[in-house]
Structure formats: structure tokens, C-alpha cells
Amino acid sequence: MTCNNCVAKVKSELLKLGDVAEAEVQLKTPQAVLSMTRHIPIQKLQDAISKAGQFTVKETIPHSTSKNVHMDVVDDEQISYYPIFLIFGFIGGITLLVQVVKGSFSWMQWMSHFMSGFFFVFSFFKFLDIKGFAEGYRSYDLIARKFRAWGFIYPFIELALGISFLVGLAPLGTNIVTFIIMTIGAIGIARSLINKNQIQCSCLGTVIKLPLGKVSLFEDLAMIGMSLIMIIAIL
């Protein structure tokens, strides 16, 4: 499960089963702990949560005499980092090609173009389902956890940064804003990794599903590093 909406739907379907006395459902592992009046077969649980969405249930503690069952609920769709590697490859390749066509290579201009492409692409995927992104973002971002509206504002900030990097608008201010928001994002991701929370990364919205992991953190750290280099160079 990737957001609180998923949690609510799954819990609702589980509680409809007559032999489920209590259902504790959450985003972190174990994602569901059921207290039953009598044991319910996994297939029956699967049939129930299938009504909530494309989820698969598996028992994490083999059934014994206990009437408490711990479960993990995972999305059926395959999750991998391939899309994000592909996006980085395309952006990196295209921006390098721009430098080749110019006949001279400028690291500063390349980084500016790369960051522009990064923000354009990543904001695009967020706009495809901005509400879904906002809900998922709240599960790990420091600001979005306290201010729900931040999840709706963030894609517009990324779009504005993409435009600013492309046209060279207020380079110092653009890089400072980038450094700040990406640092906050990296701290949120790092905290979730330390706590071993198994949640979905919202960097590409809800269209492309990615696990929140070290690659997500590296993505933010790369942008932090480039913005810091450009800030130092401008100063």
C-alpha cells in the first residue's frame, strides 16, 4: 500500500469479513495485523482486499494455533527503478548532446539544462495525478506531513524551477530554492529509510510506482550537489 487512502480501503474490506474481530492496517511492515474469531484462509482474505484494488496479501508468520495473523499487502504491479534510470539517461544524454552541438562544453550550462529537464519531467508525472501524489508525499515528506497543501503546491514549484533553469532566471535564487527543498526532501527520505518504512516513492507521481529507497535518496542528493556547486560558482 502506498497511501492512507489505500489503507482505509483495505481495512474497510477486511472488517467486512465476519470472522475478523480487529484489523490494524498501516503503511509500514507488518501492513496488516488481524485478530480473528476463527482462522480465515488466505484466499478468502485475498478475495476481500481485491475489492479495494490490485493488491496481493501474503502471510508473514505461518499459521499456527494463534488467531492473530500478520500480513504484508503489496501492489501486484512489478516495482523497479528502471524507469528512473531511463529518465536520468535520457535527460543526461539530451543535455550532453546540446553541449556537443555547441562545439564547446560548459559544466555550468550542462548542469543547468540537466536540472531543468529533471524538474520538467518529474513535475509532469506529478501533474498526471496531483491528488494521488499529494497523498503519497505526506507519508514521508517533512513539510507535507504537517501541511497537506504542500503536496499540491510542490509540483508547481518544480515546474517553476524547470523554467527558471532553462531560461537562466535568477540563477542564485533558483539554486538556493532547489538546494533547500531537495535537502528537506532528502531528510524525509533518509528518515523513512532509517525507520525501514516500506512505502512508495512519489517522485514520479502515482503513474510509475517506485519503492522509496537509496535510489530515491541519491536522486535528491545529486540535485543538492549540483545546486550547491552552482551556488558556489555564482558567489
Contacts in CASP RR format, 6 or more apart in sequence:
PFRMAT RR
TARGET T0000
AUTHOR 0000-0000-0000
METHOD contacts of the structure
MODEL  1
MTCNNCVAKVKSELLKLGDVAEAEVQLKTPQAVLSMTRHIPIQKLQDAIS
KAGQFTVKETIPHSTSKNVHMDVVDDEQISYYPIFLIFGFIGGITLLVQV
VKGSFSWMQWMSHFMSGFFFVFSFFKFLDIKGFAEGYRSYDLIARKFRAW
GFIYPFIELALGISFLVGLAPLGTNIVTFIIMTIGAIGIARSLINKNQIQ
CSCLGTVIKLPLGKVSLFEDLAMIGMSLIMIIAIL
1 7 0 8 1.000
1 10 0 8 1.000
1 25 0 8 1.000
1 27 0 8 1.000
1 31 0 8 1.000
1 55 0 8 1.000
1 73 0 8 1.000
1 75 0 8 1.000
2 27 0 8 1.000
2 75 0 8 1.000
2 136 0 8 1.000
2 139 0 8 1.000
2 199 0 8 1.000
2 200 0 8 1.000
2 206 0 8 1.000
2 209 0 8 1.000
3 27 0 8 1.000
3 132 0 8 1.000
3 135 0 8 1.000
3 136 0 8 1.000
3 138 0 8 1.000
3 139 0 8 1.000
3 200 0 8 1.000
4 27 0 8 1.000
4 135 0 8 1.000
4 136 0 8 1.000
4 138 0 8 1.000
4 139 0 8 1.000
5 132 0 8 1.000
5 135 0 8 1.000
6 52 0 8 1.000
6 55 0 8 1.000
7 25 0 8 1.000
7 26 0 8 1.000
7 27 0 8 1.000
9 52 0 8 1.000
9 53 0 8 1.000
10 25 0 8 1.000
10 32 0 8 1.000
10 49 0 8 1.000
10 52 0 8 1.000
10 55 0 8 1.000
10 73 0 8 1.000
11 23 0 8 1.000
11 25 0 8 1.000
11 32 0 8 1.000
12 52 0 8 1.000
13 48 0 8 1.000
13 49 0 8 1.000
13 51 0 8 1.000
13 52 0 8 1.000
14 20 0 8 1.000
14 23 0 8 1.000
14 25 0 8 1.000
14 32 0 8 1.000
14 34 0 8 1.000
14 45 0 8 1.000
14 48 0 8 1.000
14 49 0 8 1.000
15 23 0 8 1.000
16 48 0 8 1.000
17 40 0 8 1.000
17 44 0 8 1.000
17 45 0 8 1.000
17 48 0 8 1.000
18 37 0 8 1.000
19 36 0 8 1.000
19 37 0 8 1.000
19 38 0 8 1.000
19 39 0 8 1.000
19 40 0 8 1.000
20 34 0 8 1.000
20 35 0 8 1.000
20 36 0 8 1.000
20 37 0 8 1.000
20 40 0 8 1.000
21 35 0 8 1.000
21 36 0 8 1.000
21 37 0 8 1.000
22 34 0 8 1.000
22 35 0 8 1.000
23 32 0 8 1.000
23 33 0 8 1.000
23 34 0 8 1.000
23 35 0 8 1.000
24 32 0 8 1.000
24 33 0 8 1.000
24 34 0 8 1.000
25 31 0 8 1.000
25 32 0 8 1.000
25 73 0 8 1.000
26 32 0 8 1.000
27 139 0 8 1.000
27 197 0 8 1.000
27 198 0 8 1.000
27 199 0 8 1.000
28 195 0 8 1.000
28 196 0 8 1.000
28 197 0 8 1.000
28 198 0 8 1.000
28 199 0 8 1.000
29 60 0 8 1.000
29 72 0 8 1.000
29 196 0 8 1.000
29 198 0 8 1.000
30 60 0 8 1.000
30 70 0 8 1.000
30 71 0 8 1.000
30 72 0 8 1.000
31 71 0 8 1.000
31 72 0 8 1.000
31 73 0 8 1.000
31 198 0 8 1.000
32 57 0 8 1.000
32 70 0 8 1.000
32 71 0 8 1.000
32 72 0 8 1.000
32 73 0 8 1.000
33 68 0 8 1.000
33 69 0 8 1.000
33 70 0 8 1.000
33 71 0 8 1.000
34 40 0 8 1.000
34 45 0 8 1.000
34 68 0 8 1.000
34 69 0 8 1.000
34 71 0 8 1.000
35 67 0 8 1.000
35 68 0 8 1.000
36 67 0 8 1.000
36 68 0 8 1.000
36 69 0 8 1.000
37 67 0 8 1.000
38 67 0 8 1.000
39 63 0 8 1.000
39 67 0 8 1.000
39 69 0 8 1.000
40 69 0 8 1.000
42 57 0 8 1.000
42 58 0 8 1.000
42 59 0 8 1.000
45 57 0 8 1.000
45 71 0 8 1.000
46 56 0 8 1.000
46 57 0 8 1.000
49 55 0 8 1.000
49 57 0 8 1.000
49 73 0 8 1.000
54 75 0 8 1.000
54 76 0 8 1.000
54 77 0 8 1.000
55 73 0 8 1.000
55 74 0 8 1.000
55 75 0 8 1.000
55 76 0 8 1.000
56 73 0 8 1.000
56 74 0 8 1.000
56 75 0 8 1.000
56 76 0 8 1.000
57 71 0 8 1.000
57 72 0 8 1.000
57 73 0 8 1.000
58 71 0 8 1.000
58 72 0 8 1.000
58 74 0 8 1.000
59 69 0 8 1.000
59 70 0 8 1.000
59 71 0 8 1.000
60 70 0 8 1.000
60 71 0 8 1.000
60 72 0 8 1.000
61 69 0 8 1.000
61 70 0 8 1.000
63 69 0 8 1.000
75 200 0 8 1.000
75 209 0 8 1.000
77 209 0 8 1.000
79 200 0 8 1.000
79 209 0 8 1.000
79 210 0 8 1.000
79 211 0 8 1.000
80 210 0 8 1.000
81 210 0 8 1.000
81 211 0 8 1.000
81 215 0 8 1.000
83 204 0 8 1.000
83 208 0 8 1.000
83 210 0 8 1.000
84 203 0 8 1.000
84 204 0 8 1.000
84 208 0 8 1.000
84 210 0 8 1.000
84 215 0 8 1.000
84 219 0 8 1.000
87 121 0 8 1.000
87 204 0 8 1.000
88 219 0 8 1.000
91 114 0 8 1.000
91 117 0 8 1.000
91 118 0 8 1.000
91 121 0 8 1.000
92 114 0 8 1.000
95 110 0 8 1.000
95 113 0 8 1.000
95 114 0 8 1.000
95 117 0 8 1.000
96 110 0 8 1.000
98 110 0 8 1.000
98 113 0 8 1.000
99 105 0 8 1.000
99 106 0 8 1.000
99 109 0 8 1.000
99 110 0 8 1.000
108 230 0 8 1.000
108 233 0 8 1.000
111 226 0 8 1.000
111 229 0 8 1.000
111 230 0 8 1.000
112 165 0 8 1.000
112 166 0 8 1.000
112 168 0 8 1.000
112 171 0 8 1.000
112 230 0 8 1.000
113 165 0 8 1.000
113 166 0 8 1.000
114 226 0 8 1.000
115 161 0 8 1.000
115 162 0 8 1.000
115 165 0 8 1.000
115 178 0 8 1.000
115 223 0 8 1.000
115 226 0 8 1.000
115 227 0 8 1.000
116 161 0 8 1.000
116 162 0 8 1.000
116 163 0 8 1.000
116 164 0 8 1.000
116 165 0 8 1.000
116 166 0 8 1.000
117 162 0 8 1.000
117 165 0 8 1.000
117 166 0 8 1.000
118 162 0 8 1.000
118 223 0 8 1.000
119 158 0 8 1.000
119 159 0 8 1.000
119 161 0 8 1.000
119 162 0 8 1.000
119 165 0 8 1.000
120 159 0 8 1.000
120 162 0 8 1.000
120 166 0 8 1.000
122 158 0 8 1.000
122 203 0 8 1.000
122 204 0 8 1.000
123 155 0 8 1.000
123 156 0 8 1.000
123 158 0 8 1.000
123 159 0 8 1.000
123 162 0 8 1.000
125 204 0 8 1.000
125 205 0 8 1.000
125 207 0 8 1.000
125 208 0 8 1.000
126 133 0 8 1.000
126 154 0 8 1.000
126 155 0 8 1.000
126 158 0 8 1.000
126 202 0 8 1.000
126 204 0 8 1.000
126 205 0 8 1.000
127 155 0 8 1.000
127 159 0 8 1.000
128 205 0 8 1.000
128 206 0 8 1.000
128 207 0 8 1.000
129 205 0 8 1.000
129 206 0 8 1.000
129 207 0 8 1.000
130 151 0 8 1.000
130 152 0 8 1.000
130 155 0 8 1.000
131 152 0 8 1.000
132 205 0 8 1.000
132 206 0 8 1.000
133 151 0 8 1.000
133 154 0 8 1.000
133 155 0 8 1.000
133 202 0 8 1.000
133 205 0 8 1.000
133 206 0 8 1.000
134 144 0 8 1.000
134 148 0 8 1.000
134 151 0 8 1.000
134 152 0 8 1.000
134 154 0 8 1.000
136 199 0 8 1.000
136 200 0 8 1.000
136 202 0 8 1.000
136 206 0 8 1.000
137 144 0 8 1.000
137 150 0 8 1.000
137 151 0 8 1.000
137 154 0 8 1.000
137 202 0 8 1.000
138 144 0 8 1.000
138 145 0 8 1.000
138 148 0 8 1.000
138 151 0 8 1.000
139 192 0 8 1.000
139 197 0 8 1.000
139 199 0 8 1.000
139 200 0 8 1.000
139 202 0 8 1.000
140 188 0 8 1.000
140 189 0 8 1.000
140 191 0 8 1.000
140 192 0 8 1.000
140 197 0 8 1.000
140 199 0 8 1.000
140 212 0 8 1.000
141 150 0 8 1.000
141 151 0 8 1.000
141 184 0 8 1.000
141 185 0 8 1.000
141 188 0 8 1.000
142 184 0 8 1.000
142 185 0 8 1.000
142 187 0 8 1.000
142 188 0 8 1.000
142 191 0 8 1.000
143 150 0 8 1.000
143 184 0 8 1.000
144 150 0 8 1.000
144 151 0 8 1.000
144 154 0 8 1.000
154 181 0 8 1.000
157 177 0 8 1.000
157 181 0 8 1.000
161 174 0 8 1.000
161 177 0 8 1.000
161 178 0 8 1.000
163 169 0 8 1.000
164 170 0 8 1.000
164 174 0 8 1.000
165 174 0 8 1.000
168 174 0 8 1.000
171 230 0 8 1.000
171 234 0 8 1.000
172 231 0 8 1.000
172 234 0 8 1.000
172 235 0 8 1.000
175 227 0 8 1.000
175 228 0 8 1.000
175 230 0 8 1.000
175 231 0 8 1.000
175 234 0 8 1.000
176 227 0 8 1.000
176 231 0 8 1.000
178 223 0 8 1.000
178 227 0 8 1.000
179 224 0 8 1.000
179 227 0 8 1.000
179 228 0 8 1.000
179 231 0 8 1.000
182 220 0 8 1.000
182 223 0 8 1.000
182 224 0 8 1.000
182 227 0 8 1.000
183 220 0 8 1.000
183 224 0 8 1.000
185 220 0 8 1.000
186 217 0 8 1.000
186 220 0 8 1.000
186 221 0 8 1.000
186 224 0 8 1.000
189 201 0 8 1.000
189 212 0 8 1.000
189 213 0 8 1.000
189 216 0 8 1.000
189 217 0 8 1.000
189 220 0 8 1.000
190 217 0 8 1.000
192 199 0 8 1.000
192 212 0 8 1.000
193 212 0 8 1.000
193 213 0 8 1.000
193 214 0 8 1.000
193 217 0 8 1.000
197 212 0 8 1.000
198 211 0 8 1.000
198 212 0 8 1.000
199 211 0 8 1.000
199 212 0 8 1.000
200 209 0 8 1.000
200 210 0 8 1.000
200 211 0 8 1.000
200 212 0 8 1.000
201 210 0 8 1.000
201 211 0 8 1.000
201 212 0 8 1.000
201 213 0 8 1.000
201 216 0 8 1.000
203 210 0 8 1.000
203 216 0 8 1.000
203 219 0 8 1.000
204 210 0 8 1.000
210 216 0 8 1.000
END
